[in-house]
Amino acid sequence: MDELLREFLVEAHELIEQLSSDLLTLERDPDDVGRLESAFRGFHTLKGSAALFDFEPMGSALHAAEDLLSAVRAADHVIGREAVTALMDCVGACEYWIASIERTTRLPGDAEDRARKVGEAIRSALQSGKAPAPKTVIADEAVRSLLTKFETEIREARNAGGAVTAVRYSPHEQCFFQGDDPLALVRSVPGLINCNVTPREPWKVEGFDPYLCNLVIEFLCAAPVEDVRRIFRLLPDQVTIVDAAVESSSAVNEAVEKSAMETTSRTLRVDADRVDALADIVGELHVATNELAHAVRLAKVENPGLAQVLAEKHAALDRLSRGMHRAVMRLRLVPLGGTFRRLPRWVRNVTDKLGKPVEFSIAGDDVEADRTVVDRLFEPLLHVLRNAIDHGIEPGPVREATSKPTQGRISLTARRDGDQIVIAVCDDGAGIDPAKIRAAALAKGLVKERDLEAYDDEKLLSLIFAPGFSTSAQVTDLSGRGVGMDAVRVAIEALGGRVSATSKVGVGTTVQFTLPQAVLITTVLTVRVGDERFGIPIDVIAETVRMSPERIVAIRSGRAFVLRDRTLPLLSLASLLALPPAARSQSETKVLIVKSGGGLVGIEVDGLSERLDVLLRPMSGLLSGLPGVQGTALLGDGRVLLVLDLPELIG
Amino acid sequence: MSVVLDGEFIRLVGDCPVEEAEPLLGHLTAGGPKVVDLRQSGHLHTAVIQVLFARQARVIGPAGERFVQLWLLPLFEDGQTIAN
């Protein structure tokens, strides 16, 4: 694929994302002029680029979209819902076409047909639905509040003739350290009419730092815009300057356009492969540093003096290598918003199709995660949302009968929790009925009736993630093959995360993903089984216990023991791995207490060794499907450590 | 000296550069009601003004500097102007 086409595809993705966001906002706020303009620009730009490559059907569909928006702007109309829907369909078609071009460098065979349909829908929307538009409409929030705050003064000043400029000055927190004196700058503005100073964040009583600037200064002056701009020329990113003498809406639009252009991108576009290559080298550096530690240990025997010097150097090297690793990891961090933003449009399509109005809210889309995690979250999230809309949210009449608001509510939230990320999808639907789970589990033979009696509601709920589980009576077109939750669990666990669900009948359901923010370095505990060493990721281990063999009780065909008033099953790692069991120690049994399927399990090992930070390499090629193995790690002495996936082994 | 503690009053005398913010904060957070007297003040650095806002200080004017007097003093809830 040639370079130009590649660039077109990158740009197209961005334009489509922006268009989706604009159209969704326009649906809610049809008089949002800023978004209307942005959508127009988006279609126009995309049309122009598509024309370069002779993607004629796409070009003609985009042309129709551009015409519609042009007419709306010219006639100063409010854009109708039918028009927005038609435009969204156009964006959807473009997205599909872009995907096709990515794969085959060509549009699909039915592109002409589809483009014609899209064009017709747009043109018909143009004929119908006109409404007199409210006149002035203000886009940018900051500018809007600025002009509202000084409304009276602006009117007076305008009536008096002459220039009126409104400014919002939000100095950087660190500006004092750069020698700035914001209020002094404001003092130098001629013709001050009004001035207001407010805190950006609420004042802290404890821990207030007098040398960090927390002020926002808004003022109105009778000086012309250019003069004010000159005064603040060194701080363009800290001020919003609006010419308030001109008609409000155009002043605002001009300001918005200007600020959009002035936002110099402080980002670099870098090929993801290059970052990956860098990450690989840094990983190798980390491993090499560990190998040095091993050599230092050997040196201690031969030459303690030298070993001491080497140890110090190694420590310094280790610090640098870790620092570099952290820095490279940060390169791979992208906001979850990248994936989250693709969801609202899809949700809207689905809820429309099902006739279930749903309010879909997103929070925490600025939380960052490794880009692999962010990319691979899309499918599982889609599955969970599908379930929530299809099975969770009840149809209108049912909701009315239970006095729930007609609009269902689904929220997607993300937050940081240490070095983990927690993502939750919460719906206020019918909830999951434990009785139904019980029945389905029995029917599918997943659990024996006797065992099922011991299950509490929490454990029952975790069954929905078990393979082969599905409570829906029919496999709907929407929920696909009905194996959604199992696939979700597998996908999330492949990322090193965990899934869980909580639910209350009649109230709603929450499905939660807990994921590591970083993907590369894992802390493992090395354990010995016979003569073999294995690594167990530390986050799966609740604790390690050494106990005398008397505490172990034989139960049916297995073993169990009591730990602080809880009876836990005891499995042997040797048998899980189908390795010959070592001679059982008479003095003590070493057990790992492992989190598995919502409960705890004891895993007997022959020896417990050190904790290590390792670069986990996933299995590749023929071995990538190997169950029970998360990957391999290279040890300091050159050996390969197999890192196990205990929960998968336990099953 | 720009920040002078005088019994119940903290008097700002002359120009108060950025370094005065911390001593001013210190006086305001030490025990006892304090009123900040701006009548002999000159140019006040933003950081100094910020301290007054953050601690919701009670201030007495008229401030020595025109900008402070015209635009900032009215922003203090308790700002009183004592006629000289």
Interface residues (C-beta under 8 A of the other chain):
Chain A: P171 F176 D180 D181 P182 L183 A184 V186 R187 L192 C195 N196 V197 P199 W203 K204 F208 P210 Y211 C213 N214 L215
Chain B: V18 A21 E22 L24 L25 H43 L44 H45 T46 A47 I49 Q50 V51 F53 A54 Q56 F67 L70 W71 L72 L75
